Amino acid sequence: MSYDLFFRPPVGQPMPSSGQLASWFASRANYTVGSEQAIYENPDTEVYFVFDLPAATGEDASPSVAFNLNYARHVGFAREAALELEALVQQFAFAVEDPQLERLGEGPYRTEGFLQGWQAGNDSAMRAFVTMGDGASAFRTLPAATLERVWRWNLARKDLQARLGDDVFVPRISFVDVDGRVQTATVWTDAIAVALPPTDQVVLWRDQLAPRKLFRRVADLCVCPYAAAEPLLRRFAEPGDGYQRMTYRDAPAEVRDFFRARSPWRGPMPMIASDHVLEAEVVARARASDA
């Protein structure tokens, strides 16, 4: 199940060539462009969607740029897609055709209308998953506010990294399974200076600070609650806008000892992909409608 839109120039205006469209998509971040598609994949947010490009042969009597975004995703997918749709329409002055029931219709593209239509379709898709039986059980849930905060942090991560410079690492927020529950987590490596946003857990990656085994260090990882790191943050960090920034160049002994004292995680780290985490409120609405 997916949300589909078709973009065309106004009546009487020519469709940009496939080469023009491909060049424009290729000039933007996070696209892989081929002869038939421009695929958007953001490694920080894990958001993805697809644009189908018109055939280069010109055989299509009504060529369009077709947009496709899967349902059963959290709203960050739609919000990030909206940024790209706005840029596409601004660049080529496209009008939109929306075949959905809750739809924009035909004419000018409106971001608010797109987000409302996608949310209505996403709710309908989730009701369908629930009606089919156990379809919604593959998805994990977190509150909408948490998912919004995670998506916004990851979307802005590169910009924050550029502002803070190479002396401080800015991690993305991931989703992990801890004791059977989906939780938010960042990775902190070898006590380096880091800008940590608040999360449920902090994954400590130890290489230089890993314990010795048979006369050599073996890299491992530990998982600890964010609350356990807060005393260090209060002592060695400065508050930023939604994060705590470690201000040292060389890690103090107290921070190194904190890493060394943690027990290693046994087994693989159970990561959860962003497209498997939904708003708890969306899933609750779907289940309530099926009750």
C-alpha positions in Angstrom: 0.0 0.0 0.0 1.4 3.4 -1.0 0.6 7.0 -1.5 1.0 8.1 -5.1 1.2 11.5 -6.8 1.7 12.5 -10.4 3.4 15.8 -11.4 3.0 17.4 -14.7 3.7 20.9 -16.1 0.7 23.3 -16.5 -1.4 22.8 -19.6 0.4 24.0 -22.7 3.9 23.7 -21.1 6.4 21.0 -22.1 7.6 18.3 -19.8 11.2 18.8 -18.9 13.4 16.2 -20.6 14.5 13.0 -18.7 18.0 14.4 -18.7 16.9 17.7 -17.1 15.0 15.8 -14.4 17.7 13.3 -13.8 20.3 16.0 -13.5 18.2 18.0 -11.0 17.6 15.0 -8.8 21.3 14.0 -8.9 22.2 17.5 -7.7 20.3 17.0 -4.5 21.4 15.0 -1.4 20.4 11.4 -0.8 19.3 10.5 -4.3 20.4 7.5 -6.5 19.3 8.3 -10.0 18.9 5.9 -12.9 17.3 6.1 -16.3 13.8 5.4 -14.9 13.9 6.3 -11.2 15.2 8.7 -8.7 15.4 6.9 -5.3 15.7 8.9 -2.1 17.4 7.3 0.9 18.6 9.3 3.8 21.0 7.2 5.9 20.5 9.4 9.0 16.7 9.4 9.1 16.3 6.1 7.2 13.5 7.7 5.2 13.1 6.5 1.6 10.7 7.1 -1.3 10.8 6.9 -5.1 10.2 9.2 -8.1 9.5 7.4 -11.4 10.8 9.5 -14.3 9.0 9.8 -17.7 10.3 7.6 -20.5 13.1 9.2 -22.5 11.4 8.0 -25.8 8.6 10.5 -25.4 6.0 7.8 -26.3 3.8 8.6 -23.3 1.0 10.9 -24.4 0.7 12.3 -20.9 4.1 12.0 -19.2 4.5 12.6 -15.5 6.9 12.4 -12.6 5.3 9.8 -10.4 5.9 10.0 -6.6 5.5 6.9 -4.4 5.7 6.7 -0.6 4.8 3.6 1.3 2.1 3.5 4.0 2.6 2.0 7.4 5.4 4.5 8.2 5.7 7.2 10.8 4.9 10.7 9.8 8.6 11.7 9.5 8.6 9.9 6.2 5.8 12.2 4.9 7.4 15.3 6.4 10.7 14.6 4.8 9.0 13.7 1.5 7.2 17.1 1.6 10.5 18.9 1.7 11.5 17.2 -1.6 8.1 17.7 -3.2 8.2 21.4 -2.4 11.6 21.7 -4.0 10.4 19.7 -7.1 7.4 21.9 -7.6 9.4 25.1 -7.1 12.0 24.1 -9.6 9.7 22.9 -12.4 6.4 24.7 -11.6 4.6 21.4 -11.7 0.9 20.8 -11.1 -0.2 17.7 -9.2 -2.7 14.9 -9.8 -3.7 13.0 -6.7 -5.7 9.8 -7.2 -6.3 9.1 -3.4 -9.7 9.3 -1.8 -8.5 11.9 0.7 -6.8 13.9 -1.9 -5.3 17.1 -3.2 -7.2 16.8 -6.4 -5.7 18.3 -9.6 -4.0 21.6 -9.6 -1.4 23.4 -7.4 0.5 21.3 -4.9 -0.1 22.1 -1.3 2.1 20.7 1.5 -0.7 20.8 4.1 -3.0 18.9 1.7 -0.4 16.3 1.0 0.3 15.7 4.7 -3.4 15.5 5.5 -4.0 13.1 2.7 -1.0 10.9 3.5 -2.1 10.7 7.2 -5.6 9.7 6.2 -4.3 7.1 3.9 -1.8 5.8 6.4 -4.6 5.5 9.0 -6.7 3.5 6.5 -3.7 1.3 5.7 -3.2 0.5 9.3 -6.9 -0.3 9.8 -6.4 -2.8 6.9 -3.4 -4.4 8.5 -5.3 -4.8 11.8 -8.4 -6.2 9.9 -6.2 -8.8 8.2 -5.4 -10.3 11.6 -2.0 -9.9 13.0 -0.7 -7.5 10.4 0.2 -4.7 12.8 2.2 -6.9 15.2 5.4 -6.6 13.1 5.5 -2.9 13.9 6.8 -1.5 17.2 5.4 1.7 18.6 6.6 4.9 20.4 4.6 8.0 21.2 4.3 10.4 18.2 6.2 13.1 20.1 9.2 10.8 20.5 9.2 9.8 16.8 8.9 13.5 15.8 11.9 14.4 18.0 14.0 11.5 16.7 13.3 12.4 13.1 14.0 16.1 13.6 17.3 15.3 15.3 18.5 12.9 12.6 17.4 15.2 9.8 19.5 18.1 11.3 22.4 15.9 12.5 24.7 16.8 9.6 24.1 20.5 9.9 24.8 20.4 13.7 28.0 18.4 13.0 29.2 21.0 10.6 28.5 23.8 13.1 30.3 22.0 16.0 33.2 20.9 13.9 35.3 17.8 13.8 36.3 18.0 17.5 32.8 16.9 18.6 30.9 13.9 17.2 27.2 14.2 16.7 25.5 10.7 16.7 22.2 9.8 15.1 19.4 8.4 17.2 18.6 4.8 16.5 16.0 2.4 17.7 17.0 -0.7 19.7 15.3 -3.6 21.4 16.1 -3.7 25.1 14.3 -6.2 27.2 11.6 -6.7 24.5 10.8 -2.9 24.3 11.7 -0.5 21.5 13.9 2.3 22.9 15.9 5.2 21.6 19.7 5.1 21.7 22.8 6.9 20.5 26.3 5.4 20.1 29.2 6.9 22.0 32.7 5.6 21.1 35.7 5.4 23.4 34.7 8.4 25.5 35.4 10.9 22.6 33.9 14.4 22.9 30.3 14.0 21.8 27.0 15.9 21.6 24.4 13.6 23.2 20.7 14.2 22.8 18.5 12.7 25.5 17.6 9.0 24.7 16.5 5.9 26.6 19.9 4.2 26.2 23.5 5.0 25.3 25.4 2.3 23.4 29.1 2.5 24.5 31.4 1.3 21.7 34.7 0.3 23.3 37.8 -0.2 21.1 40.8 1.6 22.8 38.9 1.3 26.1 37.9 -2.4 25.6 39.2 -4.8 28.2 42.2 -7.0 27.3 41.6 -10.6 26.5 44.6 -12.9 26.0 47.0 -9.9 25.9 45.0 -7.9 23.4 42.0 -5.7 23.3 38.8 -7.0 21.8 36.3 -4.4 20.7 32.9 -4.7 22.3 29.8 -2.6 23.2 27.9 -1.9 26.3 24.4 -0.6 26.8 23.6 1.7 29.6 20.6 4.0 30.5 21.1 7.6 29.5 20.4 8.4 33.2 23.6 6.6 34.2 25.6 9.0 32.0 23.9 12.1 33.3 26.4 12.7 36.2 29.2 12.8 33.7 27.2 15.1 31.4 26.5 17.5 34.3 30.2 17.7 35.1 31.9 17.7 31.7 29.2 18.9 29.2 27.7 22.2 28.2 24.0 22.3 27.4 23.1 22.9 23.8 19.7 23.1 22.0 18.4 19.7 22.8 21.8 18.1 23.6 24.7 18.0 26.0 28.1 18.7 24.5 31.3 17.3 26.0 33.8 20.1 26.0 37.1 18.3 26.6 39.7 17.4 24.0 41.1 14.4 25.8 38.7 12.3 27.8 39.1 12.8 31.6 40.0 9.7 33.7 36.5 9.7 35.2 34.8 9.3 31.7 37.3 6.6 30.7 36.6 4.7 33.9 32.9 5.0 33.2 33.4 3.2 29.9 35.8 0.5 31.4 33.4 -0.3 34.3 30.4 -1.3 32.1 29.5 -4.9 31.5 29.6 -5.9 27.8 26.5 -6.6 25.8 26.2 -10.3 25.0 25.2 -11.2 21.4 24.3 -8.9 18.5 22.9 -5.5 19.1 19.1 -5.8 18.3 18.6 -2.7 16.1 15.1 -1.8 14.8 14.7 -0.1 11.4 12.9 3.2 11.4 10.3 1.9 9.0 9.3 -0.7 11.7 8.4 1.9 14.3 5.0 3.6 14.2 3.2 6.2 16.3 1.5 4.4 19.2 -1.5 6.7 18.6 -1.9 5.6 15.0 -1.8 1.9 15.9 -4.2 2.5 18.8 -6.7 4.2 16.5 -6.5 1.3 14.0 -7.1 -1.3 16.7 -10.0 0.7 18.2 -11.8 1.0 14.9 -11.5 -2.8 14.5 -12.9 -3.5 18.0 
